[in-house]
Amino acid sequence: MEQYIPIVIMIGVGAAAGIVFTNINRWIGPKRPSEEKLSTYESGMEPVRSARERFSVKFYLVAMLFIVFDVEIVFMYPWAVLFRQLGMFGFVEMVVFIAILLVGYIYILKKGALQWH
């Protein structure tokens, strides 16, 4: 169990830092609200639309595609670190993985998912 102590400490420090950074303005920041400070900021311009406006589905589609194709790096990094130890089996497995991703990428290109009209 003593092998996990550094991991628990790191998680604890990360959680504490997140809580502190999220609330530090509330704890030590000035508390003098005014009408101008509480108004919506639009680069110095008056807001012209509602903040509740709907986003295009394309926005969400591109975001999901980014996540899917970005997660591949999470799998590629450990593979690259252990490349020599995995040998030919590891190489073939990564080629299959990349081929599946390539088929998916070609599919979304053919469907026009990345086209902004």
N, C-alpha and C positions, 0 to 999 in steps of 0.2 A: 504493500500500500504506500510505502514511502516514495515510490517512483512517481506517484500521482500528485504529490504535494506541490511541486512547481506549477503544474497545470491548474490546480485549484487556486493557487495564489494568483496566477495570471488572469484567470477568469474573475476572481474577486477584484483585482485591481482594475480590470476592464469595466466591470459593472459599476464600481465606485466612480471611475472617471466619467462614465456615461451619465450617471446621476448628477455628479458635480457639474459637468459641462452643460447639462440640460437646464439646471436650476440656478446657476451662478448669477445670471442677470436678475432673477427674481430676488435673490438674497442680498446682493450688494449694489444693484443698479438703482439709479435715481427713480423716485416715484412721484413725478409731477405731471400727471396727464393733462393734456389740453385738447381742445377741439381739433386743432391742426395736427397734433401728433397722432390722434386716433383716427384721422381720415385715411382713406385708401390712397396709397402712393402709386402713381402711374408715371414715373419718370418726369414729374412736374406737370403732367397733363391731367385734365379732368377725366375721370373714368367714363367711358362711353357705353359699356355693356355691363351686364351682370357678371358677378364673379362665379355664378352657378351655371355658366354656359357649358353645354355639352361638347366634349371633344369628339373628333372624328374617330371612327372605328379603326382607321388606318394607324392612328397614333398607338392604340393598344396593340394592334397586330405587330407593328414594328418593335414595340417594347418587348413583347413576348418572344419574337424571333431573335432579338438581341440577347435575351437571357438564355434561350436554347443554345445559340451558337457561341455564347460566351462561356457557358458551363463546360464546353469541350476543353477549354484551357485547364480547368480544374483536373480533368482526367489526363491531359497530356503532360502536365508538369511532373507528377510522380513517375510517369512512364519514362520521361526524358532523364530523370535522375537515376533510375534503375535500368537504363537501356542495355548496358553491357551484361548485367546479371540476368536479364530476362531472355537474352539470346534470340534465336529465330522465332520462337513461339510468341514472345512479346512483340516482335516486329510485325508478324502476321496479324496478330490481334489488333494492333493499332492501325494497320492498313485497312482491315475490315471496318473498324470504327470510323475512320476518316472517309471510307467509301460510302458508308451509310449516311454520314453527314453531308457528303457531296451530293448524293441522290436527293436528300431533303432540300438542299440549297438550290439545285437545279429545278426541283418541283416548285418551290416558291417563286423562282424567277419566271417559270413558264406560266404560273397562275397570275403573275403581275402583282404580287403582294408588296413589292418594294417600289411600285410605280406611284408617284404622287401626281394626280391629275390636276 
